[in-house]
Every structure is written in structure tokens, then in C-alpha cells.
Amino acid sequence: MQRRDLLIAGSLSGVAASASIRAAEMSSSQSAALKELNSIPLRHAVDDPAAPIVYFSREITPESLLKLYEALGRPARGKTGIKITFESPNGPHLDPALLKLLCDKVQGTIIDCNGFTGPRDTTAGNLRVAEGHGFTGIAPIDILDADGDMDLPVRNGYRRKFARTGRHFAQYESLISVVRFKAHHLPRYGGTMKNLSICLGSISGKAIIHSGGNVTTHYTSTSDEITAQAMADAVKAAMDYRKDRWCFINVLDAFSPDDSCSHARNLGNIGIFASIDPVAVDQAAVDVTFGAAPDEETRRAWEEYHSTMLLPKAEKIGVGRTHYRLLSID
């Protein structure tokens, strides 16, 4: 594989519409058109035509998000779930207006599971949070574990034989994950991989992941290594359950760090990444946000604290790939 340091562009050239994007997919020179944004190298971007494509737009608008989804070439069929997380009351969350065109296009239902802490530890409380954050105004809402759990088999994973989510998950034939990517927030970075593992887990499913399978009823922690393996297993289970029916979108808008990482700063509005590979779309977002570190030592500290080791672990069991081709739709 021939690698190069590619820089994400402040002024990007790429194909102008979905049709021309699809025609250009086999052109390895497209990613070389990407230039510079704050001199951040995309460490895992390559020109390898076999690498999964991550599409990118500098525009954070409902129109660009819909355009990125359509560029993926994986149209929704049947009942479609748009997996987001409602987040904590008054906490950082997706702008619901950003999702409106996508919801309308696929006639989607916004889906999430209950959480450990109130008010999101009950379906009624979780719905109140969804309403308070504006999500009930753009599409129907479904709390997946409102009527109990279901187990998804894990095949050829690290340590788990199943991942546990809400029973309603079985109703959805097509799935779209949309995440407000958060680099410097909780100890584990918040992206697509978390949305398909911890956040897709019912309360019991979350407990299983955090404990590495030792606890099924409440939060308890284990080592980063074991938790990362359990998260990778859970993502694999979700993808295998609806094979080739997932799309993944990371929104990187202006986000003020609220963790203890030294030198972390608000990078402003970066853009939106989209892929049919959950590892690749997170790796691109990690490359931009953690690549903003002032030196290699700081970057390593950031990535260790926020457990980006999840990505190569997921790659090892076939969830996706850490190297990607970046194509702009702008």
C-alpha cells in the first residue's frame, strides 16, 4: 500500500454531485486534491483504490449532510432507523435541524436506547430529553429497549458471544448512524463506534460492554483493553445483523474541549464525514481532531486517554479498516 500524508483542505476540489462522485470512485488521484486546514495531516489517508472511501464536506448544513448520504450509494429500504444519541439534558448534542432533510428523504425514525443515569434511565425520561433537545419535532422517535432487550450474535469476535440492544431494533431494515463527533469530552472519544456499541446497547447491554461481560445490571468498569474489545464485538454484531444496510456520518462542528487534555482547543467547524465503513469514518475524524496536537507526545497522550486503540482492535476482527481514501463533495 502506497501511503502519503494528505492534508484536509480549506478550499477543497472534488466532484460536484452524487453521480460524478460515484463515477470517480476508482480514481485514486481524487484524494490528492485535498489541501490544507490548519496544517493537520491525515495520517491514515491513502491513495489505495482498495481502501474504503470517506466522503467529506466543509459545509455543515442539512443539504450537505443529505448529499453525503446519497454519495454513499446505499439507499434505504424498508423501515429505516436513524441512530443518534439524545445525550444528557442540556449537554452537547446534534442540531436536530441538521437531520431534517435526511429524515424526510428516508422517512426515518430516530432511534436510541435508555441510559444508566436519570432522566434517561427510563423511557419516559429519555423521551423528555429527546423532546427538550428538539428531536421530536423532526421525526418519529423510538426508544429501542422500551419493551425489553434482544441479543445480537457476535461471530469471530474477541470475548463476547452476543451484544444486547433493545427489542425494537429488529424492526429496522436499514440503519443510518449520525454522530456529533466529540474528541475531548468523556474519557472515550465519542464517534460512530461508540454509537454502535455502548449507545446502541440497552441498559443491560451497556453494563455488559463496560464490564467486559461480568455485570448485566449496572455500570461497572474494567480495563480499557477489555472494554475496547467488547465495544468492537458489539459493533461487529450490529453490522452483521443488518449486513450492508448501515451508513455512517460524523459531524465535526465547533466543539469546546471540556476534558483535562493539555493544549486541546476548539477547532471550529471542520465539516462532515460519511462512509459505509464505521472504522474508516471514525479514523478520519480522529486524524483531524487528534492530529491538531502541537507535538507527537501530546497526540499520543490524547489518543491514549480517549482510547482510540478501539479502531485498530476493530480492524483486527474485520469491522472495518483504519486506512481510507478521502473524497470531497464540495
C-alpha positions as CSV (number, residue, x, y, z in Angstrom):
1,M,0.0,0.0,0.0
2,Q,1.4,3.4,-1.0
3,R,0.9,5.9,1.7
4,R,1.2,9.7,1.8
5,D,0.4,12.4,4.3
6,L,-2.7,14.1,2.9
7,L,-3.9,17.4,4.3
8,I,-7.6,18.3,4.6
9,A,-8.5,21.3,2.5
10,G,-9.7,24.7,3.5
11,S,-10.7,25.0,-0.2
12,L,-11.4,21.5,-1.5
13,S,-11.8,20.4,-5.1
14,G,-13.9,17.3,-5.7
15,V,-16.8,16.1,-7.7
16,A,-19.8,18.3,-7.7
17,A,-22.7,15.8,-7.5
18,S,-23.5,12.3,-6.4
19,A,-23.4,10.9,-10.0
20,S,-20.0,12.3,-10.7
21,I,-18.8,11.1,-7.3
22,R,-19.8,7.6,-8.0
23,A,-18.1,7.7,-11.4
24,A,-14.9,9.0,-9.7
25,E,-14.6,6.3,-7.0
26,M,-11.9,4.3,-8.7
27,S,-9.8,7.4,-9.3
28,S,-7.0,7.3,-6.7
29,S,-6.0,10.8,-7.6
30,Q,-9.1,12.4,-6.2
31,S,-7.8,12.3,-2.6
32,A,-4.7,14.1,-3.7
33,A,-6.8,17.2,-4.5
34,L,-7.3,17.8,-0.7
35,K,-5.1,20.6,0.5
36,E,-4.8,22.2,4.0
37,L,-6.9,23.1,7.0
38,N,-4.8,24.3,9.9
39,S,-1.9,22.1,8.6
40,I,-3.4,18.9,10.1
41,P,-2.0,15.7,8.4
42,L,-4.5,12.9,7.8
43,R,-2.2,10.1,8.9
44,H,-4.3,7.2,7.7
45,A,-5.4,8.7,4.4
46,V,-4.1,6.8,1.4
47,D,-4.4,6.6,-2.4
48,D,-5.0,2.8,-2.4
49,P,-8.1,2.2,-4.6
50,A,-9.0,-0.8,-2.4
51,A,-9.3,1.4,0.7
52,P,-12.8,2.4,1.9
53,I,-14.0,5.8,0.8
54,V,-14.7,8.5,3.3
55,Y,-16.7,11.4,1.8
56,F,-16.2,14.9,3.1
57,S,-17.9,18.3,3.0
58,R,-16.8,21.5,4.6
59,E,-20.4,22.6,4.8
60,I,-22.3,21.7,7.9
61,T,-25.8,22.1,6.6
62,P,-28.9,19.8,6.1
63,E,-28.2,19.9,2.4
64,S,-24.6,18.8,2.6
65,L,-25.5,16.0,5.1
66,L,-28.1,14.7,2.7
67,K,-25.7,15.0,-0.2
68,L,-23.1,13.0,1.6
69,Y,-25.6,10.3,2.5
70,E,-26.6,10.0,-1.2
71,A,-23.0,9.8,-2.2
72,L,-22.6,6.6,-0.3
73,G,-24.8,4.8,-2.8
74,R,-26.6,2.7,-0.2
75,P,-30.3,3.9,-0.4
76,A,-32.5,3.0,2.5
77,R,-35.1,0.3,2.0
78,G,-37.9,-0.7,4.3
79,K,-38.2,0.8,7.8
80,T,-35.2,3.0,8.4
81,G,-33.7,3.8,11.8
82,I,-31.5,6.9,12.2
83,K,-29.4,6.1,15.2
84,I,-28.3,9.1,17.2
85,T,-27.8,9.7,20.9
86,F,-30.1,12.1,22.7
87,E,-27.2,12.9,25.1
88,S,-27.6,14.3,28.7
89,P,-30.1,17.1,29.4
90,N,-28.6,20.4,28.2
91,G,-25.4,18.6,27.1
92,P,-23.7,18.8,23.7
93,H,-25.9,17.2,21.1
94,L,-26.6,17.2,17.4
95,D,-28.6,20.1,16.0
96,P,-31.9,18.5,15.1
97,A,-32.4,20.9,12.2
98,L,-29.3,19.3,10.6
99,L,-31.1,15.9,10.3
100,K,-34.5,17.2,9.0
101,L,-33.8,16.7,5.2
102,L,-32.3,13.2,5.8
103,C,-35.3,12.1,8.0
104,D,-37.7,13.3,5.3
105,K,-35.7,11.6,2.5
106,V,-35.7,8.2,4.0
107,Q,-38.9,8.6,6.1
108,G,-36.7,7.6,9.0
109,T,-37.4,7.1,12.7
110,I,-34.9,8.4,15.2
111,I,-33.8,5.6,17.5
112,D,-31.8,5.4,20.7
113,C,-31.6,3.3,23.9
114,N,-32.1,4.2,27.5
115,G,-29.0,5.0,29.7
116,F,-27.6,4.5,33.2
117,T,-28.5,7.9,34.7
118,G,-31.7,9.8,35.1
119,P,-33.7,11.0,33.4
120,R,-32.5,8.8,30.5
121,D,-32.7,5.7,32.7
122,T,-36.5,5.4,31.8
123,T,-38.2,5.5,28.5
124,A,-40.4,8.4,29.7
125,G,-37.4,10.4,30.8
126,N,-35.5,9.6,27.7
127,L,-38.4,10.9,25.6
128,R,-38.4,14.1,27.6
129,V,-34.7,14.6,26.8
130,A,-35.4,13.9,23.1
131,E,-38.2,16.5,23.2
132,G,-36.1,19.0,25.1
133,H,-33.3,18.8,22.5
134,G,-35.7,19.2,19.6
135,F,-35.7,15.8,18.1
136,T,-39.4,15.0,18.4
137,G,-40.1,17.9,16.1
138,I,-38.4,16.4,13.1
139,A,-39.3,12.7,13.0
140,P,-40.9,9.9,15.0
141,I,-38.9,8.7,18.0
142,D,-38.4,5.1,19.1
143,I,-36.7,4.0,22.3
144,L,-35.4,0.6,21.3
145,D,-35.5,-1.0,24.7
146,A,-38.8,0.4,25.8
147,D,-40.3,-3.2,25.6
148,G,-37.3,-5.3,26.6
149,D,-34.0,-6.5,25.1
150,M,-32.7,-8.7,22.3
151,D,-29.3,-10.3,21.8
152,L,-27.3,-10.0,18.6
153,P,-24.8,-12.8,18.0
154,V,-21.1,-12.0,17.8
155,R,-19.2,-14.1,15.3
156,N,-15.4,-14.4,15.5
157,G,-15.1,-11.5,18.0
158,Y,-12.7,-11.1,20.9
159,R,-14.6,-12.2,24.0
160,R,-18.4,-11.8,23.7
161,K,-20.9,-14.3,22.2
162,F,-23.6,-11.6,21.9
163,A,-24.3,-7.9,22.2
164,R,-27.5,-6.7,23.8
165,T,-29.7,-4.0,22.5
166,G,-33.4,-3.1,22.6
167,R,-36.1,-5.4,21.2
168,H,-37.4,-2.8,18.7
169,F,-34.1,-3.0,16.8
170,A,-35.4,-6.0,14.9
171,Q,-38.0,-3.8,13.2
172,Y,-35.4,-1.8,11.2
173,E,-34.2,-3.0,7.8
174,S,-31.9,0.0,7.1
175,L,-29.8,2.0,9.6
176,I,-28.1,5.3,9.4
177,S,-25.7,6.4,12.3
178,V,-25.3,10.1,12.7
179,V,-23.0,11.4,15.5
180,R,-21.8,14.7,16.7
181,F,-18.1,13.7,16.9
182,K,-16.6,14.6,20.3
183,A,-12.8,14.3,20.7
184,H,-12.2,16.0,24.1
185,H,-15.3,15.2,26.1
186,L,-15.6,11.9,28.0
187,P,-12.6,9.6,28.5
188,R,-13.6,7.5,25.5
189,Y,-13.9,9.6,22.3
190,G,-17.5,9.9,21.1
191,G,-18.0,8.8,17.5
192,T,-19.6,6.2,15.3
193,M,-18.0,3.2,17.0
194,K,-19.4,4.3,20.4
195,N,-22.8,5.0,18.8
196,L,-23.0,1.4,17.5
197,S,-21.8,-0.2,20.8
198,I,-22.4,1.5,24.1
199,C,-25.0,3.8,22.8
200,L,-26.9,1.1,20.9
201,G,-26.8,-1.1,24.0
202,S,-29.8,-1.3,26.3
203,I,-29.1,-0.6,29.9
204,S,-28.1,-4.2,30.3
205,G,-26.1,-4.1,27.0
206,K,-24.2,-1.1,28.2
207,A,-23.4,-2.8,31.5
208,I,-22.1,-5.9,29.6
209,I,-19.8,-3.7,27.5
210,H,-18.4,-1.6,30.3
211,S,-17.7,-4.6,32.5
212,G,-16.4,-6.9,29.7
213,G,-19.4,-9.2,30.3
214,N,-19.1,-9.6,34.1
215,V,-22.1,-7.4,35.0
216,T,-25.5,-7.2,33.3
217,T,-27.5,-4.8,35.5
218,H,-25.5,-1.6,36.3
219,Y,-22.4,0.3,35.4
220,T,-19.0,-1.0,36.5
221,S,-15.7,-0.6,34.7
222,T,-12.9,-2.9,33.6
223,S,-9.6,-2.3,31.8
224,D,-9.5,-0.1,28.7
225,E,-8.3,-3.2,26.8
226,I,-11.2,-5.4,27.7
227,T,-13.8,-2.6,27.2
228,A,-12.4,-1.8,23.7
229,Q,-12.6,-5.5,22.8
230,A,-16.2,-5.6,24.0
231,M,-17.1,-2.4,22.0
232,A,-15.5,-3.9,18.9
233,D,-17.5,-7.1,19.4
234,A,-20.8,-5.1,19.8
235,V,-20.2,-3.1,16.6
236,K,-19.5,-6.3,14.7
237,A,-22.7,-7.8,16.0
238,A,-24.8,-4.7,14.9
239,M,-23.2,-4.7,11.4
240,D,-23.6,-8.4,10.9
241,Y,-27.3,-8.3,12.0
242,R,-28.1,-5.9,9.2
243,K,-25.2,-6.6,6.8
244,D,-24.6,-4.0,4.2
245,R,-27.5,-1.9,5.4
246,W,-25.6,0.6,7.5
247,C,-24.4,4.2,6.7
248,F,-22.2,6.2,9.0
249,I,-22.0,10.0,9.3
250,N,-19.7,12.1,11.7
251,V,-20.5,15.8,12.2
252,L,-17.4,17.8,13.3
253,D,-18.8,21.2,14.3
254,A,-17.3,23.7,16.7
255,F,-16.8,21.9,20.0
256,S,-15.1,23.4,23.1
257,P,-13.0,20.7,24.9
258,D,-14.2,20.0,28.4
259,D,-11.7,17.4,29.5
260,S,-8.2,17.7,31.1
261,C,-6.1,17.2,27.9
262,S,-3.4,19.9,27.7
263,H,-3.3,22.1,24.6
264,A,-6.8,20.9,23.4
265,R,-8.7,23.7,21.7
266,N,-11.8,24.4,19.8
267,L,-11.0,23.7,16.1
268,G,-14.2,25.4,14.8
269,N,-16.5,24.0,12.2
270,I,-14.5,21.3,10.4
271,G,-17.2,19.6,8.3
272,I,-19.0,16.3,7.9
273,F,-17.5,12.8,7.1
274,A,-19.5,9.9,5.7
275,S,-18.7,6.3,4.9
276,I,-20.1,2.8,4.8
277,D,-17.1,1.8,6.9
278,P,-17.5,2.7,10.6
279,V,-13.8,2.3,11.4
280,A,-12.7,4.5,8.5
281,V,-15.2,7.3,9.2
282,D,-14.0,7.5,12.8
283,Q,-10.4,7.2,11.9
284,A,-10.7,10.3,9.6
285,A,-12.3,12.2,12.4
286,V,-9.6,11.1,14.8
287,D,-6.9,12.1,12.4
288,V,-8.3,15.6,12.2
289,T,-9.1,16.2,15.8
290,F,-6.1,14.5,17.5
291,G,-3.8,15.5,14.6
292,A,-4.3,19.0,15.9
293,A,-2.0,18.2,18.8
294,P,1.1,20.5,18.9
295,D,3.5,17.6,19.0
296,E,3.7,13.8,18.8
297,E,4.0,13.3,22.5
298,T,0.8,15.3,23.2
299,R,-1.1,13.4,20.4
300,R,-0.1,10.1,21.9
301,A,-1.3,11.3,25.3
302,W,-4.6,12.4,23.9
303,E,-5.2,9.2,21.9
304,E,-4.3,7.0,24.9
305,Y,-6.6,8.9,27.2
306,H,-9.5,8.8,24.8
307,S,-9.0,5.1,23.8
308,T,-8.5,5.4,20.1
309,M,-6.9,1.9,20.3
310,L,-10.5,0.8,19.7
311,L,-10.0,1.4,15.9
312,P,-7.1,-1.0,15.2
313,K,-8.8,-3.5,17.5
314,A,-12.0,-3.3,15.5
315,E,-10.0,-3.6,12.2
316,K,-8.4,-6.8,13.5
317,I,-11.7,-8.6,13.7
318,G,-13.0,-7.4,10.4
319,V,-15.3,-4.5,11.5
320,G,-13.6,-2.1,9.0
321,R,-10.3,-0.5,8.0
322,T,-8.2,2.2,9.5
323,H,-6.8,3.4,6.2
324,Y,-9.2,5.3,3.9
325,R,-9.5,7.4,0.8
326,L,-10.9,10.9,1.4
327,L,-13.1,12.4,-1.3
328,S,-14.7,15.8,-1.2
329,I,-18.2,16.5,-2.5
330,D,-17.7,20.3,-2.4
